[in-house]
Amino acid sequence: MRPGVVPLERTREQAEKIDLQVAILDGIMRTWAESLGRARFALIQHEKAYMLIVPFDNRHLELSIETSMSIAEIGRIVAVIENALRQ
């Protein structure tokens, strides 16, 4: 984590709650995949940050991204992650 950035999860309970919620979202994406095809990623735009979730295997990668970053730049991040996961 970058110095000076306050983590979303300040306590173990908050971390567990966030992990559970992301796992539920991951499960929703996998359920929809049965009829829509595999999801490459989920991007949620909040006022203060983007949340990017990239599913792979039976896991997922979570990233928080500053809102100053453009959608095109986020697309490049997704491409880098996908390329790394293929190797």
Biotite code that builds the C-alpha atoms (Angstrom):
import biotite.structure as struc

atoms = struc.array([
    struc.Atom([0.000, 0.000, 0.000], chain_id="A", res_id=1, res_name="MET", atom_name="CA", element="C"),
    struc.Atom([1.172, 3.490, -0.801], chain_id="A", res_id=2, res_name="ARG", atom_name="CA", element="C"),
    struc.Atom([2.435, 5.503, 2.216], chain_id="A", res_id=3, res_name="PRO", atom_name="CA", element="C"),
    struc.Atom([-0.215, 7.778, 3.688], chain_id="A", res_id=4, res_name="GLY", atom_name="CA", element="C"),
    struc.Atom([-3.161, 5.802, 2.296], chain_id="A", res_id=5, res_name="VAL", atom_name="CA", element="C"),
    struc.Atom([-5.622, 4.647, 4.939], chain_id="A", res_id=6, res_name="VAL", atom_name="CA", element="C"),
    struc.Atom([-6.696, 1.030, 4.388], chain_id="A", res_id=7, res_name="PRO", atom_name="CA", element="C"),
    struc.Atom([-10.389, 0.267, 3.879], chain_id="A", res_id=8, res_name="LEU", atom_name="CA", element="C"),
    struc.Atom([-10.266, -2.359, 6.562], chain_id="A", res_id=9, res_name="GLU", atom_name="CA", element="C"),
    struc.Atom([-9.134, -0.851, 9.845], chain_id="A", res_id=10, res_name="ARG", atom_name="CA", element="C"),
    struc.Atom([-10.016, -3.888, 11.953], chain_id="A", res_id=11, res_name="THR", atom_name="CA", element="C"),
    struc.Atom([-9.981, -7.642, 11.425], chain_id="A", res_id=12, res_name="ARG", atom_name="CA", element="C"),
    struc.Atom([-13.795, -7.617, 11.460], chain_id="A", res_id=13, res_name="GLU", atom_name="CA", element="C"),
    struc.Atom([-13.916, -4.985, 8.709], chain_id="A", res_id=14, res_name="GLN", atom_name="CA", element="C"),
    struc.Atom([-11.410, -6.972, 6.640], chain_id="A", res_id=15, res_name="ALA", atom_name="CA", element="C"),
    struc.Atom([-13.475, -10.143, 7.011], chain_id="A", res_id=16, res_name="GLU", atom_name="CA", element="C"),
    struc.Atom([-16.667, -8.285, 6.050], chain_id="A", res_id=17, res_name="LYS", atom_name="CA", element="C"),
    struc.Atom([-15.053, -6.801, 2.919], chain_id="A", res_id=18, res_name="ILE", atom_name="CA", element="C"),
    struc.Atom([-13.611, -10.198, 1.954], chain_id="A", res_id=19, res_name="ASP", atom_name="CA", element="C"),
    struc.Atom([-17.049, -11.821, 2.329], chain_id="A", res_id=20, res_name="LEU", atom_name="CA", element="C"),
    struc.Atom([-18.731, -9.133, 0.237], chain_id="A", res_id=21, res_name="GLN", atom_name="CA", element="C"),
    struc.Atom([-16.149, -9.443, -2.548], chain_id="A", res_id=22, res_name="VAL", atom_name="CA", element="C"),
    struc.Atom([-16.510, -13.236, -2.437], chain_id="A", res_id=23, res_name="ALA", atom_name="CA", element="C"),
    struc.Atom([-20.285, -12.831, -2.883], chain_id="A", res_id=24, res_name="ILE", atom_name="CA", element="C"),
    struc.Atom([-19.722, -10.525, -5.876], chain_id="A", res_id=25, res_name="LEU", atom_name="CA", element="C"),
    struc.Atom([-17.255, -13.062, -7.286], chain_id="A", res_id=26, res_name="ASP", atom_name="CA", element="C"),
    struc.Atom([-19.916, -15.762, -6.895], chain_id="A", res_id=27, res_name="GLY", atom_name="CA", element="C"),
    struc.Atom([-22.484, -13.612, -8.688], chain_id="A", res_id=28, res_name="ILE", atom_name="CA", element="C"),
    struc.Atom([-20.079, -13.099, -11.602], chain_id="A", res_id=29, res_name="MET", atom_name="CA", element="C"),
    struc.Atom([-19.466, -16.860, -11.792], chain_id="A", res_id=30, res_name="ARG", atom_name="CA", element="C"),
    struc.Atom([-23.222, -17.584, -11.760], chain_id="A", res_id=31, res_name="THR", atom_name="CA", element="C"),
    struc.Atom([-23.859, -15.094, -14.552], chain_id="A", res_id=32, res_name="TRP", atom_name="CA", element="C"),
    struc.Atom([-20.979, -16.681, -16.478], chain_id="A", res_id=33, res_name="ALA", atom_name="CA", element="C"),
    struc.Atom([-23.147, -19.768, -17.002], chain_id="A", res_id=34, res_name="GLU", atom_name="CA", element="C"),
    struc.Atom([-25.359, -17.788, -19.395], chain_id="A", res_id=35, res_name="SER", atom_name="CA", element="C"),
    struc.Atom([-23.281, -14.708, -20.280], chain_id="A", res_id=36, res_name="LEU", atom_name="CA", element="C"),
    struc.Atom([-19.749, -16.108, -20.496], chain_id="A", res_id=37, res_name="GLY", atom_name="CA", element="C"),
    struc.Atom([-16.786, -15.547, -18.181], chain_id="A", res_id=38, res_name="ARG", atom_name="CA", element="C"),
    struc.Atom([-16.490, -12.091, -16.623], chain_id="A", res_id=39, res_name="ALA", atom_name="CA", element="C"),
    struc.Atom([-13.128, -10.434, -17.225], chain_id="A", res_id=40, res_name="ARG", atom_name="CA", element="C"),
    struc.Atom([-13.532, -8.028, -14.298], chain_id="A", res_id=41, res_name="PHE", atom_name="CA", element="C"),
    struc.Atom([-15.958, -5.973, -12.222], chain_id="A", res_id=42, res_name="ALA", atom_name="CA", element="C"),
    struc.Atom([-15.403, -2.255, -11.812], chain_id="A", res_id=43, res_name="LEU", atom_name="CA", element="C"),
    struc.Atom([-17.313, -0.283, -9.197], chain_id="A", res_id=44, res_name="ILE", atom_name="CA", element="C"),
    struc.Atom([-16.992, 3.496, -9.193], chain_id="A", res_id=45, res_name="GLN", atom_name="CA", element="C"),
    struc.Atom([-17.333, 5.145, -5.807], chain_id="A", res_id=46, res_name="HIS", atom_name="CA", element="C"),
    struc.Atom([-16.911, 8.853, -5.102], chain_id="A", res_id=47, res_name="GLU", atom_name="CA", element="C"),
    struc.Atom([-13.430, 8.361, -3.642], chain_id="A", res_id=48, res_name="LYS", atom_name="CA", element="C"),
    struc.Atom([-12.081, 5.344, -5.538], chain_id="A", res_id=49, res_name="ALA", atom_name="CA", element="C"),
    struc.Atom([-12.694, 2.676, -8.142], chain_id="A", res_id=50, res_name="TYR", atom_name="CA", element="C"),
    struc.Atom([-12.813, -0.924, -6.926], chain_id="A", res_id=51, res_name="MET", atom_name="CA", element="C"),
    struc.Atom([-11.559, -3.418, -9.506], chain_id="A", res_id=52, res_name="LEU", atom_name="CA", element="C"),
    struc.Atom([-12.167, -7.139, -8.974], chain_id="A", res_id=53, res_name="ILE", atom_name="CA", element="C"),
    struc.Atom([-10.522, -9.593, -11.379], chain_id="A", res_id=54, res_name="VAL", atom_name="CA", element="C"),
    struc.Atom([-11.601, -13.245, -11.005], chain_id="A", res_id=55, res_name="PRO", atom_name="CA", element="C"),
    struc.Atom([-9.155, -16.047, -11.801], chain_id="A", res_id=56, res_name="PHE", atom_name="CA", element="C"),
    struc.Atom([-9.164, -19.762, -10.992], chain_id="A", res_id=57, res_name="ASP", atom_name="CA", element="C"),
    struc.Atom([-11.061, -20.031, -7.691], chain_id="A", res_id=58, res_name="ASN", atom_name="CA", element="C"),
    struc.Atom([-9.744, -16.696, -6.434], chain_id="A", res_id=59, res_name="ARG", atom_name="CA", element="C"),
    struc.Atom([-9.962, -13.013, -7.235], chain_id="A", res_id=60, res_name="HIS", atom_name="CA", element="C"),
    struc.Atom([-7.705, -9.972, -7.189], chain_id="A", res_id=61, res_name="LEU", atom_name="CA", element="C"),
    struc.Atom([-9.006, -6.778, -5.579], chain_id="A", res_id=62, res_name="GLU", atom_name="CA", element="C"),
    struc.Atom([-7.555, -3.359, -6.402], chain_id="A", res_id=63, res_name="LEU", atom_name="CA", element="C"),
    struc.Atom([-8.569, 0.107, -5.294], chain_id="A", res_id=64, res_name="SER", atom_name="CA", element="C"),
    struc.Atom([-7.746, 2.792, -7.843], chain_id="A", res_id=65, res_name="ILE", atom_name="CA", element="C"),
    struc.Atom([-7.832, 6.578, -7.597], chain_id="A", res_id=66, res_name="GLU", atom_name="CA", element="C"),
    struc.Atom([-10.717, 8.241, -9.415], chain_id="A", res_id=67, res_name="THR", atom_name="CA", element="C"),
    struc.Atom([-8.276, 10.475, -11.298], chain_id="A", res_id=68, res_name="SER", atom_name="CA", element="C"),
    struc.Atom([-7.352, 7.452, -13.428], chain_id="A", res_id=69, res_name="MET", atom_name="CA", element="C"),
    struc.Atom([-9.228, 7.194, -16.726], chain_id="A", res_id=70, res_name="SER", atom_name="CA", element="C"),
    struc.Atom([-11.244, 4.170, -17.812], chain_id="A", res_id=71, res_name="ILE", atom_name="CA", element="C"),
    struc.Atom([-8.711, 3.653, -20.630], chain_id="A", res_id=72, res_name="ALA", atom_name="CA", element="C"),
    struc.Atom([-5.887, 3.485, -18.075], chain_id="A", res_id=73, res_name="GLU", atom_name="CA", element="C"),
    struc.Atom([-7.881, 1.007, -15.986], chain_id="A", res_id=74, res_name="ILE", atom_name="CA", element="C"),
    struc.Atom([-8.374, -1.066, -19.139], chain_id="A", res_id=75, res_name="GLY", atom_name="CA", element="C"),
    struc.Atom([-4.596, -1.185, -19.554], chain_id="A", res_id=76, res_name="ARG", atom_name="CA", element="C"),
    struc.Atom([-4.238, -2.350, -15.934], chain_id="A", res_id=77, res_name="ILE", atom_name="CA", element="C"),
    struc.Atom([-6.738, -5.144, -16.601], chain_id="A", res_id=78, res_name="VAL", atom_name="CA", element="C"),
    struc.Atom([-4.784, -6.168, -19.725], chain_id="A", res_id=79, res_name="ALA", atom_name="CA", element="C"),
    struc.Atom([-1.517, -6.328, -17.755], chain_id="A", res_id=80, res_name="VAL", atom_name="CA", element="C"),
    struc.Atom([-3.168, -8.447, -15.056], chain_id="A", res_id=81, res_name="ILE", atom_name="CA", element="C"),
    struc.Atom([-4.726, -10.805, -17.616], chain_id="A", res_id=82, res_name="GLU", atom_name="CA", element="C"),
    struc.Atom([-1.410, -11.204, -19.423], chain_id="A", res_id=83, res_name="ASN", atom_name="CA", element="C"),
    struc.Atom([0.357, -11.969, -16.134], chain_id="A", res_id=84, res_name="ALA", atom_name="CA", element="C"),
    struc.Atom([-2.285, -14.559, -15.211], chain_id="A", res_id=85, res_name="LEU", atom_name="CA", element="C"),
    struc.Atom([-1.832, -16.354, -18.547], chain_id="A", res_id=86, res_name="ARG", atom_name="CA", element="C"),
    struc.Atom([1.878, -16.957, -17.873], chain_id="A", res_id=87, res_name="GLN", atom_name="CA", element="C"),
])
